[in-house]
Amino acid sequence: MDAVKLGSRQIFLMKKESLTKRVQEFYASTKNNERLIQFMVAILVRNSLSQGIFTEQLKELIREVYLTAEPNDTMRRYSPFFKRCFSGSEWKGLIKKLFKNESNYFANTEEARFYNNYLGNEGTLKNHREDLIYHVESVFEDAEGKKHKLTIPDTDPTKSEEQTVNILRTLSLLTVFENAGVRKFVEYVSYKTPGLTIASAHNSRKEKKAAQASQTKSVPEAVAQAPQQEKEQKQFVQSTANKKETGQLLSADRETRHTQAPREELRSEEQGDTRDSVPETNGNDSAPPMNSPTSDGKKGQENLQPATKKKLNNPAELPKRPDTSYMRYGKSEAQIEEERENKRLQREADRKNGKKKKRKKRK
């Protein structure tokens, strides 16, 4: 037994030829088909991740066990993993030998059939590079909760996260691997593909923690947060309403100022036009009627033409632009008018007192 030791180290690290020889020697010396079948399932796991480990010699060995040995629970439980080793007629006869009928086969091999589907599928990723070597570093917990690291070298990077996780979880079905009498590979934890190029990675504990964190939020905390959220929402609504009302008032105030100024200018302009339309007189002379003839035989209306032309050609009499200085200085129109009136009164008082306006000397 010591000469043909077979364990996880040999299964996952030995080269193909050496491993094939070691398995054959193990069965020849022990004739323990139950342990052999579990070792062969582990070899299928490595073969699915690495390709090319399950040799023709091992296929013949597993055929010999299932076709000649007396049926037992181990042969029944792991039988779906070796369906590819038999032809169609041989597989039907084997099911009848082990389970009596197909109904019993499907009822007792559901878990093995689930994981076997992942062992036989090809990789789906397009990330393989010929100049790079990949390997998988996985972590399992044993029966006592202690973590164990399992490294599988020279792996296929095209296996997706879902494929890799379920291929590794197949090892949790096996009971043959032990460490100091404690069963290894009881529960899958995580895996990664370290190196310059990481093909994929997964951690089942992070998924569990994230799910627990979303479920452990207590109702009192949610109730305590509700008043604060309602208060913040009310403040936001009130602030929005104040801003909207202030904007409307400012808009109305600007519109009123802009419309009042042109109206006052237009009123003053109409009054000026009426004054300018009256003809000038000398002393006691009275102005002739609009339609009465003058001394030179022309109507009085013709005498108004020069004055009218003078009024229209004088830029000072054109309509004035509205005063928008309050917009430049940030003051109201009333404040600007008050300051102008104060300056005018100060200038008149200085002029009466004989004060002269100081002028800056040119340099």
Disulfide bonds with the S-S distance in Angstrom:
none
